[in-house]
Amino acid sequence: MQRIIARFTHLKVQRGNKSFNNVLFGNKQSSRAYSSLVSETNAVKVNPWFFTGFTDAEGTFTVKISKSDKYRTGWKVEPLFAIGLHIKDVAILNAIQNTLGGIGAILNQGEDGIQFVISSQKDLQVLMSHFENYPLITQKRADFEIFKRILEIVSNKGHLNNQENGLQEIVNLRATLNLGLSDALKNAFPNTVPVAKPLVEDLTCPHPQWLAGFTSGEGCFSIKVRKGSTKIGYRVELAFILTQHTRDEQLLKNLVTYLGCGKYYKQANNSFGNLRCENFTDIFEILIPFFKEHKIVGVKALDFEDWCQAADLIKTKDHLTNEGLEKIRQLQLNMNRSRKN
């Protein structure tokens, strides 16, 4: 996920429901030109569980603590929630904003980035209510619980009174959130004692739409063409991959059980692990039907469609012909980070 920056500018987008729907749902007929990413409708939304899954993948709960003479403590406390994406996925953020009733703002972040940001106390309470009803299930839920405690202190104005130690309590909580405190804050608050991070134990997928949202953020649909012992000298390998830090290892293992396919592999550096499904029968009979029913959203929907085309060519054994193999190569060359249209 892209880094949160201090300064934001409002995103200016062209208008048009048709383009928005095409990009959002991966309609290849006209969504290939996603340079005109757009939305003006309040009708297009995502399932609430999809938003939770997407947040588990891409969302961030953070608190900015900065010096300010406007407060008698000398410090300004700004809780905020953000999802940062490439601008080509603005459609997802529009749909999420619509799902939450229009709260928050979609803002530019550098040349190619955008963010959905919620920072007002009123809007953050709407967000808290959503996650109480549709809980996060990765270790990000621990960040949510800490963030919620900070919001309670801010709502009660405890951060404005040093005598009640509200500000120090927030710093103690902030020290455990995400990457912890900056060196400047460590020096400014030398008595900080980081709180213990809550333990997240319920790691079971709560709804198919949660997995659709999580995959829209973290999933990868892969095509590889390798030399092989086929009659044309090449074989085609499809793979579905979900990658997470090893602190969510049990979640990925549970998703293997939930889907009924794939395996969990720990990466060589031991910091991350993958759920990988490479068995073609499982891909064709389990994963493709699942994600056709519970749709991937955003530009990644185009990767999924290309992946499905490759699967169809393999199913009919067209990948064993030069013409079919070339079609798959062309699909491969325009997927994931290489996508141009």
N, C-alpha and C positions, 0 to 999 in steps of 0.2 A: 504494500500500500504506500502511496506517495506521502512524503513528509508533510506534516502540518506546518504552515508558515504563519507568521504574525500578521502580515498585511494581506488583505483580500480585496478584490475588485469584483463588482457584479458581472456575471456572465451575460453577454448579449448573444442571443440565438435567433435564428430565423424561425418563422412560424410555419405550422402546417401539420395537421393531424396525420395525414397519410404517411409522410416521411417518418414521423415519430413511431407510428405503429409498425412500419416496416423494419426499422432498426431494432425496436424493442423485441419483436418476436421473430426476427431473422427471416423476413420475407425476401428471398433472393431476387425476386423480379425487379425490385427497385432499390433495395437496401444496400446494394453494392456501393452506391455513391454516398457513403455515410459522411461526406464532408459537410453536408447540410443537415446535421443532427438537430432535432427540434422538438418542441411541444407547446401546444397552447391549450390542450384539453385537460379538464379535471376528471374525465371519465376513466382514463387509463390508470390502472392501479395494479399492484402485485398482491398476492395472498399475504396476510400478516405473518404466517410462518415462513414464507419466502424471505420477507424482510429480516426476520430474526436470523435465518440461516446466512443471508448475505452479510449481516452485521458480524456474525461469528467469523466470517471469512475476512471482511474488509473494514469493519468499523473500529473506531477508536474513542475511548472515553479519556479525556484529559482535563487537567486544571492548570491554567496559566497563573503563576504567582509573580507579580512584577512590582517594582518600586513605584510609588505614586504619592505625591504630596497632598492629593485630594482626600486621603483617608488618614484618620488620626493614628492608625497603626503604622502608617507609612508604606502599606502594601495593598495592592489591588488583587483580588481573587476572582478569576474568571473560569468557571466550569464550562466545558463545551464538549459536544459530540460531533464527530466528523467522519465522513466517508470520502476518501480521495481516489479518483479514477482518472484514466486518460479521457480527453474530451470526446473521443469517439463513443464513449459509453454514457454520455449525458442523458440518454433516454432512460437508463435505469434510475438515475437520481431523480428525474422528473416523476417517474412512476412511484418511487418511494415517498417523495414529498407529497404526492397526491394521496397515497395510502394513509399518511399521517395527518390528513386534513389540511395540507397546505402550509404547515409550520416550517420554520427554518428558511435557509436561503441557499441557492446554488451559485457558487462563486468561482471566478477564475483562480487558478493556481499556476503561475508561470505561463509559459507559451502553450503547452499542450495538456495541462492538467486542469481538473475541476474538482470542487469539493461541495458536498452537501453538509452544511454546518448548522447546528442548533445551539444557541447560546443564551437565549432569554430564559429567565426562571420559569415563566409560564409555559413556554414551549418544552422545556426540559421535563416538566412534570407530566406532560402528555407522553413524552418518550418513556419516562419511567413507568407509566401506567401500561404502555404497550409491552414492555419487557417483563412486567409482573404477570401479564396474561399470556404472553408467548415467550417463555424464558429462553435465554441463551444456554447452550449446553457445552461449549468449549471452555477452556480455562479463562476465556474472556469474561465469563460470568463473574469471576472473582474481581476483575476490574470494575464491572458494573456495580457490584455490592459496595466496593470502596467508594466509587463515584457517588453512589446514592447517599452514603453517610456524609460525604462532603457537602452534597446539596442540602441535606437536612441542617447542617451547621450554618450554611450560607442563608437558607430560608429563615432561620431564627436569628440572623444577624450576629451570630457568635463570632464571625471572622472580623467584626468591627471593634471588638473589645479585647484588648490584651489581658485585662485582669481576669477574664474568664478563660484565658488560654485557648480561646476558639481558634485563633490563627495558628498557634503551634500545633493544635490537634489536626488542623487541615494539613499542615506541613508533614506531620507524622504519617497521615494517610497518603499524601501525595508521594512520599518517599517509597511507598510500596507499589504505586500505580505505574504501569508500563516500565520505562527504563529508570525510574527513580528520579532523584533530584540532580539538578545541574551543580557544578562545583560552586557557582556563585550562591545558590540557595543553601548548600551545605555550610558554607562559611558564614552566611547571614543567620542561620538557625543551628548553632552548634549543639544545642540540647535535643536535637531531633532523635526520636526513637521510632523507627519504622514499625508500623503495626504488622501483625501476622496476616498473611494473605489467606482469605477464606478458601477452604478446600471444596472443589467442585467434584461431586461424586456421581451425579445422574448424567451419564454420558450416552444415553440411549436416544437415537433419532426419534423425535416426537411426532413427526408428520412428513409425508413424502415431499411436501412443498419446502420444508426446511432443507432437505437434501438438494432440491432444485436450486434454492438460493445459495447454499454453501458451494455447490458446484459451479454456479455462475460466477462466483468470486474466485475459488481456489482450484477448480477442476482443469484438467488438460485432456483434450482428445488428440491422440498422437497417431501419425502414420509414418512408418519407416519402410524404406525399400532397401533390402540387403541382397548381396549375392547369395545364391542358394542352389540347391540341386534340382530345381524345376527344369522343364524343357526349354525355357527361355533364359535360364541362368540366374533368375532373381526370385526372391520371395517377398511378400508384403506382410508386414506386422502391424496390427492395430493395438492400441493400448489406451485404457482409461486410467488416469492418475489423479490422486488427491494427495497433496503434500502438506504436512503439518509439523510443527516443532514436536519433539519427543514428549513434551509435557502432555500432549493430547494423543499419545500413542494408543491408549485404551479406547479412545473415541474411534480412531480409524479401525481398530480391530473389531469394535462393535459394529461398524458400518459394513465390514466384510460379512458378518453374520446377518445383518439387516438386509443386504442386497442378495445374499446367497451366492456370491461370487467374489473372486479376487483374493489377494493375499497382502499381508503387511510386511514391508521390508524396511529395515533401519538403514539409513544412508551411512556411507563410510565414515563421515565426521561425527556420527552419533548425536548430532544436534537436531536432525530432522528425520522423518520417516515418511514412507509412501504407502498408500493403498494403491495397488496396481492390479488391473484385470487385463490379461492378455489372451485369454482363451477365447477363440473366435465364436464358439457356440454360445458361451455366456454373454459375449458382447451382443451377438445378434438376437438371442432369445430373451435376455434379461435386461441388459442396460439400454439398448436402443428402444424397446417398447416402454421402459420406465420413463426415459427422458422425453419421449414423444408425448406421453400422457402428462407428465409433470415437467413443463417446458423450461429449458435454459432460457435466460433472458439476456439481452444485450448483444454485442458483437460476437460473443462466444457462441451464440446460437448459430452463427454462420459456420463456425468451426465444427459444431455438432452436425450440421447438415452435410458438410463436405465429408465428414467422417462416415456418415450414413451412406453417402454415395459410394465411397470406397468399399464399405461393407457389402453393398449390393453387388458391386463388381466382383468381389471375392466369392460371394454366394453363388453367382452364376458362372464362376471360374473364368470370367473375362480377364482377370489379372494374369492369367497364364498365356495371354496373347500380347503381342507387341502393342497393339492398339489400346487394349485395356490397361496395360501397365503404364502407358504414356498418360492416359487419363488420370490414373492415380498419382503419377508424379506431378502433374499439373495441380491437382488438388493439394498435395503435400506442400508445394512451393508457395501456396497462397494461404496458409493456415497459421494460426497463433501469431507469433511476433512478426512473421513474414507477410501478414495479410495486408494487401494494398487496395483491395476493392471488395 
